[in-house]
Amino acid sequence: MREFFTTEEAAKYLGVTPSRVRQFIMEDRLKSVKYGRDHLIQESELKRFAEHGKKKRGRPEKEQTKPLRKR
C-alpha cells in the first residue's frame, strides 16, 4: 500500500468528508504533515485512527440498574 494519504483519500478510507478529516487534524486526534496546502497522513496513523480514534455515534447507552422492588 501507500505510505501517505491526502485528506480526500483519508476521508474515503474512513468513510467521512474531507472537512471532517481536517477537523480531526485540527483537534490533534489525527496526526499529519503539512505539505504546501495539503495535509499528508501516514498509513500507519490512518489505520490507528480507524481502529481507536473515532468516537461512537449516537446516544450513550444507559447504565443497567437494579429493578425497583414492588411494595
Helices and strands as residue ranges (DSSP letters): E 4-5, H 7-14, H 18-26, E 33-35, E 38-42, H 43-48, I 49-53
